[in-house]
């Protein structure tokens, strides 16, 4: 009799615990991080999106800007973020999966030329000063092709969807030229500029494919950040 009661007790205990196990499996892993956004084209200027991680979860609004980075947004939810066109219901315009190795991600939004995919692509880069300090430049190739660069005295290739860090030259200006190979393999210039250098500045350069409404092959966006050291703390007597 005692053995039978024990078996019945164990069975009931497992039965009661089962819903808790199912709930634990259904509950998504939650992450918390801060991020900023940057639109890659004027078509996305002042575009409002609503961030959430599931259809039924509460969303909050962000507003894109193509001329400067947005304010810092704080997120808590599942690692897979979805950007909707409405505060509730509506359609998903873009998605992004959190990358825990990035201390301060900058989310780059640009239009997707593939009609079968979501309307916008989202790519994140590390944007912390500890990773990319003053006097450096991060070149990000968002295009569908490899580009060949002359950056001051340096010459190098940056593959599609790749990036390269370059240390700024000591000169006051740096000449930058970008080339792409045409269908016959002949190089053609797609970008040229003279960039001013400052000791307390870093530079972010983003290259994307042009849309059907734009002339040329690529568009280059340059964002300059200036480092301002935190004020030294003064001990009070």
Secondary structure, 3 states (H helix, E strand, C coil): CHHHHHHHHHHHHHHHHHHHHHHHHHCCCEEEEEEEEEECCHHHCCCEEEEECCCCCCCEEEECCCCCCCCCEEEEEECEEEEECCCCCCCEEEEEECCCCCCCEEEEEEECCCCCCCCEEEEEEECCCCCCCCCEEEEEECCCCCEEEEECCEEEEECCCCEEEEECCCCCEEEEEEEEECCCCCEEEEEEEEEECCCCEEEEEEEEECCCCCCCCEEEEEEEEECCCCCCCCCCC
